[in-house]
């Protein structure tokens, strides 16, 4: 890596990390009382896919450990926002779906965040936001393809 590339990489990730921190802070304050960003993210995902998911599938989708996802799901289940039930095809696994209360909580969270997000878009300008989205999507896709630390490499094909 050249010095110029290294400087560009540091600048890019510094901006991404800072934007992430500021956005999480802003959105976290806009969420309904008691809802955390991780709760909203899972509810939003389940509402979007509109299908059952296993805790392992959710952990993989969010790039968190199964333990972290189980903790989040337990909180969501206690709040009545998700239903967790045995997988009828494999009793060792569980399935998770969003409940009507979870969908309502997700919708309330979206409604509470909308003005905050709209203010940011208005300040930046819709055209500028539209123009950066493809770059952010490509960055996310590339990062998603990056091997995870500690992940086993596939055995070479012979």
C-alpha positions, -999 to +999 in steps of 0.1 A: +000+000+000+014+034-010+015+063+015-012+080-005-035+050-005-029+045+032-037+082+040-069+078+018-079+046+037-074+063+071-094+093+060-122+072+046-126+050+076-122+079+101-151+096+084-172+064+083-165+056+119-173+092+130-205+093+109-216+060+123-210+072+159-229+105+153-258+088+135-262+062+162-262+089+188-288+110+169-310+080+161-307+065+195-321+097+211-350+097+186-361+061+193-390+055+216-382+051+253-366+018+261-358+008+225-321+004+216-307+006+181-300-031+181-337-038+189-348-015+161-324-031+136-337-066+143-373-055+142-367-036+110-350-066+094-378-090+104-404-065+091-386-061+058-380-099+051-415-107+064-404-143+071-392-165+099-355-165+107-333-186+130-313-168+156-281-180+138-294-164+105-300-131+123-266-132+140-250-138+106-270-110+090-259-085+116-223-098+120-227-104+157-221-135+178-250-159+184-248-150+221-252-113+214-282-120+191-297-143+217-295-115+243-312-091+219-339-116+210-346-123+247-352-086+254-374-083+223-394-114+234-398-101+269-412-069+254-436-089+233-420-077+200-410-111+186-422-147+188-396-174+193-407-209+188-393-244+179-385-252+143-410-279+135-385-295+110-356-296+134-364-294+172-328-283+179-334-250+162-357-221+169-375-197+146-381-160+152-409-138+138-420-103+144-452-099+164-479-074+157-466-054+188-431-056+173-443-043+140-461-014+158-430-006+178-409-007+146-434+016+129-434+040+159-396+040+158-396+049+121-421+077+128-399+091+156-367+089+135-382+103+103-380+140+113-344+136+124-334+119+092-354+143+071-335+172+087-301+157+078-313+150+042-326+186+039-293+200+052-272+180+028-296+182-001-314+153-016-293+152-048-261+149-027-276+121-006-287+102-038-253+106-053-235+091-023-258+061-018-243+040-046-208+045-032-219+036+003-237+005-010-206-006-028-185+000+002-209-020+024-209-049-001-171-050-003-168-050+035-194-077+037-172-098+014-141-093+035-130-124+054-138-121+091-109-123+116-106-158+129-128-172+101-115-204+086-104-202+051-120-227+027-098-256+018-083-252-016-100-273-043-079-300-058 
